[in-house]
């Protein structure tokens, strides 16, 4: 292992709070970042692992408009889902913050003002579409029209999703505003730009000449291509009402562009974590800064953010930016809009206690050098053939035999054979081999090296056959199991970056606390007579029916997507106005929410409907909403539905929900908050 710096700031790309996290995000960014950080901690390094929700930008406002809620409600919902999913998956952030926080607004504003006052920006005016009815400038995504290339009548102002062409709003035929439906007009607007062209010589020296050897080829190649094509000024502000306000005179109605605002979120999150010492991790030259990102963020983290830091002058620059490629799903590109994804929070519900299985498969199949594919059959095979039959089998045999033959106490070694000494000599090499690969950001190879240790253990037991040897030579059997248990002891530390829950479980089974990386590989980690804990299975076999259910879920999604393009379902039979009037429809506010025990779909809700006491409503929406994300939300309620007992709970009404062709539910809410109990006219 190389000589490591004592202090690290490690960041993982801020997930966009416009939806949950899927396995592509995990494989490309968050899992490798977590493995790296856990390894550094085992090396006893001072490391801060920083992340948070990216909560500004036009897609947030578009989703809010479509759902009839505020942008803050959108980001609050997904921030909670993402944060809790990461925690359940074992991602060990020191802080998971958010860019809608007060601290972030202050830090981002201060960063902008410093560059503004130092004359680092240039001001430019441009023609931008304006909606006269809505009385506001339109971001590109708020403009739709006919694509000049393929004729798609619903192309966006920045891209046609039908033919994939990149567009500018002025290229659209018959443009119209998504806010009012009217045709927008061009108006002049002023913005501030970061003149990237002025930093091009420095970036060429810093990246092309300075990082050719140590940055991944996909990262270096994309950066060099951008620089070779020539850099241009890039706007750092935009006309929008959702974001960090531009803190200078004459900038009313403008916010910081999300690409400028979001990376500053790493800094503001560190300040939230360490109010008094945060600068040590961002301004001290003894700190190593590493960004973990996906390939779609390479330019922002390798060219634009470093140029921002350079312009500011007080901050360190990233030492490395190990970006991965994309992970596909069952041979098709992951798509959030098509719901073609394996969502982390859903996986954690469907596979409770099996976070490490997904961690293992995603690392073993990581898209480190090229796009890769996740399939449920491969997931099953890797679990059954590698985790269960290899790693789990070795550990189980070593512990079960020790309990069976030696009362669960580590037997003494009575003279090592050449075979024993060879196994122990190889054991000493594994921490170095695994560690070197992690430091080189080759996590897939590092995991394979870890599994080589368990393969070594299995081969050793298969060759020595202690279950047979006990009949003729108890002392030799004890030596064999003594050696096998030393291998298992090292696994507690070496597994931890990759499989933290399983490493902890193995530690309990061995009655051994996790040690430092430097101590791993010792042939005497467990002394003779050491009492082991109870043996248990580390992993369990995944049956065909389990993965078939997951494949069917994806097939159902594909079918739903096809149906979504079809004609809507026919209308139901007419009802009279008098029949409609019998329904008492009101707006309520959810004040409490919890899952109903021993059910998968039910939530128990307390809804304030303007009466003295909240109404209790049981609703089958648990697969669509987290309880904590519903608190404070306003909903439509059918008040005079006859009470009904559901799972022993008296339900006093019904929530009205909207369901799209994918089967995804959305709350039906007023466009602005109203008093609980207000009638639906």
FENQUI-V374491 format. One line per field, one symbol per residue. ss: DSSP state (H for helix, E for strand, - for the rest). psi: psi as a letter, one per 30 degrees, with the letter a starting at -180 (. if undefined). burial: + if it has 24 or more other C-alpha atoms within 12 Angstrom, else -. A space follows every 10 residues. Layout:
ss->???
psi->???
burial->???
This chain:
ss->------EEEE EE--EE---- -EHHHHHHHH HHHHHHHHHH HH---EEEEE EEEE---HHH HHHHHHH--- HHHHHHHHHH HHHHHHHHH- ----EEEE-- -HHHHHHHHH HHHHHHH--- EEEEEEEEEE E----EE--H HHEEEE---- ----EE--E- -----E--HH H-EEEEE--- ----EEEEEE EEEE-HHHHH HHHHHHHHH- ------HHHH HHHHHHHHH- ---EE-EEE- ----E----- ---EEE-HHH HHHHHHHHHH HHH------H HHH---EEEE EE-EHHHHHH HHHHHHHHHH HH-------E ---E--EEE- -E--E----E --EHHHHHHH ----HHHHHH HHHH------ -EEE-HHHHH HHHHHHHHHH HHHHHHHHHH HHHHHH--E- -------HHH HHHHHHHHHH HHHHHHHHH- --HHHHHHHH HHHHHHHHHH HHHH-HHHH- ---HHHHHHH HHHHHHHHHH HHHHHH---H HHHHHHHHHH ------HHH- ---------- E--------- ---HHHHHHH HHHHHHHHHH HHHH------ ------HHHH H---EEEEEE EEEEE----- --EEEEEE-- ----EEEEE- ------HHHH ---EEEEE-- ---EEE--EE E--EEEEEE- ----EEE--- --------E- -
psi->kljklfkkjk kkkjkkhgll klfeeeeede eeeeeeeeee efghljkkjk llkjglleee eeeeeefhll eeeeeeefee eeeeeeeefg khkfkjakgg leeeeeeeee eeeeeefggf lkkkllkkkk jeefhllkle fgklakkfef gkfhklffkj fefgkkllef fkkhklkfef flkllklklk lkkjifefge eeeeeeeeef geefkkeeee eeeeeeeefk llkkkflljl gjajkjhlkg gkgklkkefe eefffeeeee eeeiefgefe fffkfgkkkk kkllffgeee ffeeeeeeee eefflllkel iiklalkljh gkkkjeeggi ljkeeeefef ikghefeeee eeefgkiefl klkkleeeee eeeefeeefd eeeeeeeeee eeeefgggkj llkikkleee eeeeeeeffe eeeeeeeefg gieeeeeeee feeeeeeeee eeefiffeff ffieeeeeee eeeefeeeef eeeffeeeie eeeeeeeeef hklkaleffl fkghejlkfk klakklkell kkleeefeee eeeeeeeeee eeffflklkl llkklleeee ffkjklklkk fkklkkkglf fkkjkkkjgf leklkkkkkh gfffkkefff kfkklkkjeg kkkkkjhgkj khakkklkka ffgkkkkjll flklkkfklj .
burial->------++++ ++++++++++ ++++++++++ ++++++++++ +++-++++++ ++++++++++ +++++-++++ ++++++++++ ++++++-+++ ++++++++++ +-++++++++ +++-++---+ ++-----+++ +----+++++ ++++++++-- ---+++++++ ------++++ +++++++++- --+++---++ ++++++++++ --++-+++-- +---++++++ -+++-++--- +--+++++++ +++++++--- --++++++++ ++++++++++ +++----+++ +++---++++ +++++-++++ ++++++++++ ++--++++++ ++++++++++ ---++--+++ +++++++++- ---+++++++ +++++++++- ++++++++++ ++++++++++ ++++++++++ ++++++-+++ +++------+ --++-+++++ ++++++++++ ++++++++++ ++++++++-+ +--++++--- -----+++++ ++++++++++ ++++++++++ ++++++++++ ++++++++++ ++++++-+-+ ++-+++++++ ++----+--+ +-++--++-- ---------- ---------- ----++++++ +++++----- -++++++++- ---+++++++ ++++++++++ +++++++++- ---------- +++++++--- ++---+++++ -----+++-+ -
